[in-house]
Amino acid sequence: MSLTRIEVQNRYKKSVLGVFWSFINPLLISSVIYFVFGRIFNNYMPETRGYASWVLSGVLLQSLLIYSITASSSALQSNMSLISRNRIQPIIISFSSSLSQVLHFSIGILSLVPLAILTNQTLSLRVLFLPIFLLLVSFWLTGLGMLLIGWFLKFDDAAYLFNASLMVISYLSPFLYPIAILGDRIRVFVEINPITSWIITFRWLVYEKQSVELINIAVVFGSSLLTFIAGVLWLRNRWNDYVML
């Protein structure tokens, strides 16, 4: 937890807006999306869920995924000497980095409250289960970061290529648009995208009258735990090789 606290402090130490930026940034991004696409997609929203608050929840999760996976791997890269010198487990560094990103995400979640009030959206009591969701997100990001560290170490532009690829993959998820508007062919790709299950589950936890299927919840739990276990096993077997790079 001390490593997480240090990373959070370093992030906001020279920031003008500080923690408030994690609150207002997703609102600004969502506002731009709403004014550009609101008239198109709002017609497909049920009366109980407006497009503004709906898209904000997607933007929050998309931003978390795009920035946090690279941050987890970068934390391992920048702290290699610290890990070797003090015999710190690499997993601790990676998990601390992911946890700090999830804390920023949690601050952003607070922006859903005033928007829900302004748009007459009802928040669900299922938000009480958000800590479990956030813990699963932390495990997922940590696992992905550990699996990708070797690629990032070998190639200087790997992080940029990965972020670009992840951006494309995220657009094949319903963070911006409702699945109902898609044709059958493209809909198949969106539904098998694991990010889709994370977004659907997150919205189900936050908003009333938002549905979720058991398969979506299973994908969230399965991808989180399996990715974390795979990352731990991979890093244990390859860490000594990475140190020599």
TORSE-334542 format. One record per residue (C-alpha): x, y, z; residue in three letters. Coordinates in Angstrom, 2 decimals, decimal comma, padded with zeros to 5 digits. Example, Ala and Ser with C-alpha at 12.3 -4.5 7.8 and 13.67 -1.06 7.14 Angstrom:
2
{node {012,30 -004,50 007,80} "ALA"}
{node {013,67 -001,06 007,14} "SER"}
END
This chain:
245
{node {000,00 000,00 000,00} "MET"}
{node {002,93 002,35 000,67} "SER"}
{node {004,11 001,94 -002,95} "LEU"}
{node {000,61 002,75 -004,16} "THR"}
{node {000,46 005,83 -001,95} "ARG"}
{node {003,82 007,05 -003,26} "ILE"}
{node {002,71 006,60 -006,87} "GLU"}
{node {-000,53 008,48 -006,27} "VAL"}
{node {001,34 011,31 -004,55} "GLN"}
{node {003,87 011,55 -007,38} "ASN"}
{node {001,10 011,73 -009,96} "ARG"}
{node {-000,58 014,72 -008,34} "TYR"}
{node {002,44 016,41 -006,78} "LYS"}
{node {002,98 018,90 -009,61} "LYS"}
{node {-000,60 018,96 -010,86} "SER"}
{node {-002,54 022,24 -010,86} "VAL"}
{node {-005,91 020,56 -010,39} "LEU"}
{node {-004,62 017,59 -008,39} "GLY"}
{node {-007,13 014,87 -007,60} "VAL"}
{node {-009,90 017,02 -009,09} "PHE"}
{node {-008,50 016,28 -012,56} "TRP"}
{node {-009,41 012,59 -012,22} "SER"}
{node {-012,95 013,78 -011,49} "PHE"}
{node {-013,34 016,38 -014,25} "ILE"}
{node {-011,34 014,76 -017,08} "ASN"}
{node {-013,86 011,97 -017,87} "PRO"}
{node {-016,65 014,55 -017,73} "LEU"}
{node {-014,89 016,68 -020,35} "LEU"}
{node {-014,28 013,71 -022,66} "ILE"}
{node {-017,84 012,48 -022,25} "SER"}
{node {-019,21 015,97 -022,93} "SER"}
{node {-017,42 016,10 -026,29} "VAL"}
{node {-018,70 012,64 -027,22} "ILE"}
{node {-022,21 013,54 -026,12} "TYR"}
{node {-022,38 016,72 -028,20} "PHE"}
{node {-021,01 014,89 -031,26} "VAL"}
{node {-022,97 011,64 -031,03} "PHE"}
{node {-025,77 012,40 -028,56} "GLY"}
{node {-028,45 013,12 -031,13} "ARG"}
{node {-027,64 009,91 -033,00} "ILE"}
{node {-027,42 007,44 -030,14} "PHE"}
{node {-029,80 008,96 -027,60} "ASN"}
{node {-032,75 007,69 -029,64} "ASN"}
{node {-031,60 004,14 -028,96} "TYR"}
{node {-031,45 004,63 -025,20} "MET"}
{node {-034,32 003,37 -023,01} "PRO"}
{node {-036,24 006,14 -021,28} "GLU"}
{node {-034,67 005,09 -017,97} "THR"}
{node {-031,11 005,59 -019,14} "ARG"}
{node {-029,88 008,68 -021,01} "GLY"}
{node {-026,90 008,69 -023,32} "TYR"}
{node {-024,87 011,23 -021,31} "ALA"}
{node {-024,53 009,17 -018,15} "SER"}
{node {-024,38 005,94 -020,16} "TRP"}
{node {-021,38 007,05 -022,23} "VAL"}
{node {-019,53 008,46 -019,20} "LEU"}
{node {-019,45 005,01 -017,60} "SER"}
{node {-017,93 003,61 -020,80} "GLY"}
{node {-015,35 006,38 -021,10} "VAL"}
{node {-014,23 005,82 -017,51} "LEU"}
{node {-013,55 002,14 -018,07} "LEU"}
{node {-011,98 002,64 -021,50} "GLN"}
{node {-009,55 005,23 -020,11} "SER"}
{node {-008,64 002,91 -017,24} "LEU"}
{node {-007,78 000,04 -019,58} "LEU"}
{node {-005,82 002,08 -022,12} "ILE"}
{node {-003,52 003,79 -019,62} "TYR"}
{node {-003,25 001,25 -016,81} "SER"}
{node {-001,90 -001,83 -018,59} "ILE"}
{node {001,06 000,10 -019,96} "THR"}
{node {001,56 001,75 -016,56} "ALA"}
{node {001,77 -001,64 -014,88} "SER"}
{node {004,50 -002,83 -017,26} "SER"}
{node {006,30 000,53 -017,09} "SER"}
{node {006,40 000,31 -013,30} "ALA"}
{node {008,28 -002,98 -013,58} "LEU"}
{node {010,71 -001,47 -016,10} "GLN"}
{node {011,51 001,62 -014,06} "SER"}
{node {011,89 -000,28 -010,78} "ASN"}
{node {014,07 -003,17 -011,91} "MET"}
{node {017,07 -002,02 -009,90} "SER"}
{node {014,90 -001,49 -006,82} "LEU"}
{node {013,42 -004,98 -007,21} "ILE"}
{node {016,85 -006,61 -007,57} "SER"}
{node {018,56 -004,58 -004,85} "ARG"}
{node {015,85 -004,96 -002,20} "ASN"}
{node {014,56 -008,39 -003,28} "ARG"}
{node {011,05 -007,03 -003,76} "ILE"}
{node {008,67 -009,33 -005,59} "GLN"}
{node {007,93 -007,89 -009,07} "PRO"}
{node {004,27 -008,71 -008,61} "ILE"}
{node {004,10 -006,21 -005,73} "ILE"}
{node {005,36 -003,41 -007,95} "ILE"}
{node {002,98 -004,30 -010,76} "SER"}
{node {-000,03 -004,67 -008,47} "PHE"}
{node {000,74 -001,39 -006,67} "SER"}
{node {000,82 000,43 -010,00} "SER"}
{node {-002,47 -001,14 -011,10} "SER"}
{node {-004,06 -000,33 -007,75} "LEU"}
{node {-003,06 003,32 -008,02} "SER"}
{node {-004,68 003,49 -011,47} "GLN"}
{node {-007,85 001,91 -010,06} "VAL"}
{node {-007,86 004,57 -007,31} "LEU"}
{node {-007,85 007,28 -010,00} "HIS"}
{node {-010,68 005,40 -011,70} "PHE"}
{node {-012,60 005,35 -008,40} "SER"}
{node {-012,33 009,13 -008,17} "ILE"}
{node {-013,69 009,36 -011,70} "GLY"}
{node {-016,65 007,16 -010,73} "ILE"}
{node {-017,76 009,95 -008,39} "LEU"}
{node {-018,47 012,07 -011,47} "SER"}
{node {-021,33 009,70 -012,27} "LEU"}
{node {-023,26 010,93 -009,24} "VAL"}
{node {-023,92 014,58 -010,25} "PRO"}
{node {-024,53 013,55 -013,87} "LEU"}
{node {-027,04 010,91 -012,77} "ALA"}
{node {-028,85 013,55 -010,71} "ILE"}
{node {-028,90 016,05 -013,58} "LEU"}
{node {-030,22 013,47 -016,05} "THR"}
{node {-032,68 011,85 -013,62} "ASN"}
{node {-030,89 008,51 -013,70} "GLN"}
{node {-031,25 006,12 -010,78} "THR"}
{node {-028,09 004,67 -009,28} "LEU"}
{node {-028,37 001,06 -008,21} "SER"}
{node {-027,72 -000,37 -004,75} "LEU"}
{node {-025,46 -002,79 -006,60} "ARG"}
{node {-022,77 -000,11 -006,36} "VAL"}
{node {-022,06 -001,68 -002,95} "LEU"}
{node {-020,38 -004,48 -004,89} "PHE"}
{node {-018,06 -002,08 -006,72} "LEU"}
{node {-015,09 -002,83 -004,40} "PRO"}
{node {-015,15 -006,43 -005,63} "ILE"}
{node {-015,28 -005,21 -009,22} "PHE"}
{node {-012,37 -002,84 -008,60} "LEU"}
{node {-010,31 -005,62 -007,04} "LEU"}
{node {-010,95 -007,81 -010,08} "LEU"}
{node {-009,92 -004,93 -012,35} "VAL"}
{node {-006,67 -004,60 -010,37} "SER"}
{node {-005,91 -008,31 -010,81} "PHE"}
{node {-006,69 -008,14 -014,52} "TRP"}
{node {-004,49 -005,10 -015,16} "LEU"}
{node {-001,65 -006,57 -013,09} "THR"}
{node {-001,76 -009,85 -015,00} "GLY"}
{node {-001,75 -008,13 -018,39} "LEU"}
{node {001,10 -005,86 -017,30} "GLY"}
{node {003,21 -008,85 -016,24} "MET"}
{node {002,49 -010,73 -019,47} "LEU"}
{node {003,49 -007,74 -021,62} "LEU"}
{node {006,62 -006,60 -019,78} "ILE"}
{node {008,97 -008,68 -021,99} "GLY"}
{node {007,57 -007,17 -025,17} "TRP"}
{node {007,88 -003,66 -023,78} "PHE"}
{node {011,49 -004,28 -022,74} "LEU"}
{node {012,57 -005,64 -026,13} "LYS"}
{node {010,91 -003,01 -028,31} "PHE"}
{node {010,92 000,72 -027,54} "ASP"}
{node {007,76 001,37 -029,52} "ASP"}
{node {005,87 -001,62 -028,12} "ALA"}
{node {003,90 000,50 -025,65} "ALA"}
{node {002,72 002,85 -028,40} "TYR"}
{node {001,72 -000,05 -030,66} "LEU"}
{node {-000,10 -001,75 -027,81} "PHE"}
{node {-002,02 001,39 -026,84} "ASN"}
{node {-003,03 001,93 -030,46} "ALA"}
{node {-004,19 -001,69 -030,74} "SER"}
{node {-006,07 -001,45 -027,46} "LEU"}
{node {-007,78 001,71 -028,66} "MET"}
{node {-009,02 -000,14 -031,74} "VAL"}
{node {-010,18 -003,09 -029,62} "ILE"}
{node {-011,99 -000,75 -027,23} "SER"}
{node {-013,97 000,68 -030,16} "TYR"}
{node {-015,19 -002,86 -030,75} "LEU"}
{node {-016,93 -002,62 -027,37} "SER"}
{node {-020,10 -000,73 -026,44} "PRO"}
{node {-018,46 002,11 -024,54} "PHE"}
{node {-019,64 004,62 -027,16} "LEU"}
{node {-022,65 003,02 -028,81} "TYR"}
{node {-025,41 000,57 -027,82} "PRO"}
{node {-025,05 -002,98 -029,13} "ILE"}
{node {-028,65 -002,87 -030,37} "ALA"}
{node {-027,74 -000,64 -033,34} "ILE"}
{node {-025,16 -003,09 -034,73} "LEU"}
{node {-025,68 -005,51 -037,57} "GLY"}
{node {-025,40 -009,22 -036,90} "ASP"}
{node {-021,92 -009,58 -038,40} "ARG"}
{node {-020,16 -006,83 -036,44} "ILE"}
{node {-022,21 -007,61 -033,35} "ARG"}
{node {-020,54 -011,02 -033,07} "VAL"}
{node {-017,09 -009,39 -032,78} "PHE"}
{node {-018,32 -006,92 -030,18} "VAL"}
{node {-019,97 -009,59 -028,05} "GLU"}
{node {-016,89 -011,87 -027,97} "ILE"}
{node {-014,67 -008,94 -027,01} "ASN"}
{node {-013,92 -009,41 -023,26} "PRO"}
{node {-013,91 -005,63 -022,75} "ILE"}
{node {-017,61 -005,71 -023,62} "THR"}
{node {-018,35 -007,89 -020,59} "SER"}
{node {-016,43 -005,53 -018,32} "TRP"}
{node {-018,37 -002,51 -019,58} "ILE"}
{node {-021,75 -004,24 -019,36} "ILE"}
{node {-021,03 -005,51 -015,84} "THR"}
{node {-019,83 -002,09 -014,69} "PHE"}
{node {-022,96 -000,38 -015,98} "ARG"}
{node {-025,12 -003,06 -014,37} "TRP"}
{node {-023,46 -002,36 -011,02} "LEU"}
{node {-023,94 001,40 -011,32} "VAL"}
{node {-027,36 001,93 -012,88} "TYR"}
{node {-030,82 000,58 -012,14} "GLU"}
{node {-032,69 -001,30 -014,89} "LYS"}
{node {-029,43 -002,18 -016,62} "GLN"}
{node {-029,34 -005,86 -017,50} "SER"}
{node {-026,43 -008,28 -017,48} "VAL"}
{node {-026,08 -011,90 -018,48} "GLU"}
{node {-024,36 -014,55 -016,41} "LEU"}
{node {-021,79 -015,03 -019,16} "ILE"}
{node {-020,70 -011,39 -018,77} "ASN"}
{node {-020,08 -011,81 -015,04} "ILE"}
{node {-018,29 -015,11 -015,70} "ALA"}
{node {-016,00 -013,40 -018,25} "VAL"}
{node {-015,15 -010,66 -015,72} "VAL"}
{node {-014,22 -013,14 -012,99} "PHE"}
{node {-012,56 -015,60 -015,37} "GLY"}
{node {-010,46 -013,10 -017,33} "SER"}
{node {-009,36 -011,38 -014,14} "SER"}
{node {-008,23 -014,44 -012,22} "LEU"}
{node {-006,84 -016,42 -015,17} "LEU"}
{node {-004,89 -013,44 -016,51} "THR"}
{node {-003,47 -012,71 -013,06} "PHE"}
{node {-002,38 -016,34 -012,52} "ILE"}
{node {-000,88 -016,52 -016,01} "ALA"}
{node {001,00 -013,26 -015,42} "GLY"}
{node {002,43 -014,47 -012,10} "VAL"}
{node {003,59 -017,79 -013,57} "LEU"}
{node {005,03 -016,12 -016,66} "TRP"}
{node {006,94 -013,49 -014,71} "LEU"}
{node {008,39 -016,04 -012,27} "ARG"}
{node {009,78 -018,08 -015,15} "ASN"}
{node {011,08 -015,16 -017,21} "ARG"}
{node {012,06 -012,46 -014,72} "TRP"}
{node {015,77 -013,36 -014,68} "ASN"}
{node {015,80 -013,15 -018,47} "ASP"}
{node {014,17 -009,73 -018,36} "TYR"}
{node {016,76 -008,40 -015,91} "VAL"}
{node {019,49 -009,25 -018,44} "MET"}
{node {017,84 -007,29 -021,26} "LEU"}
END
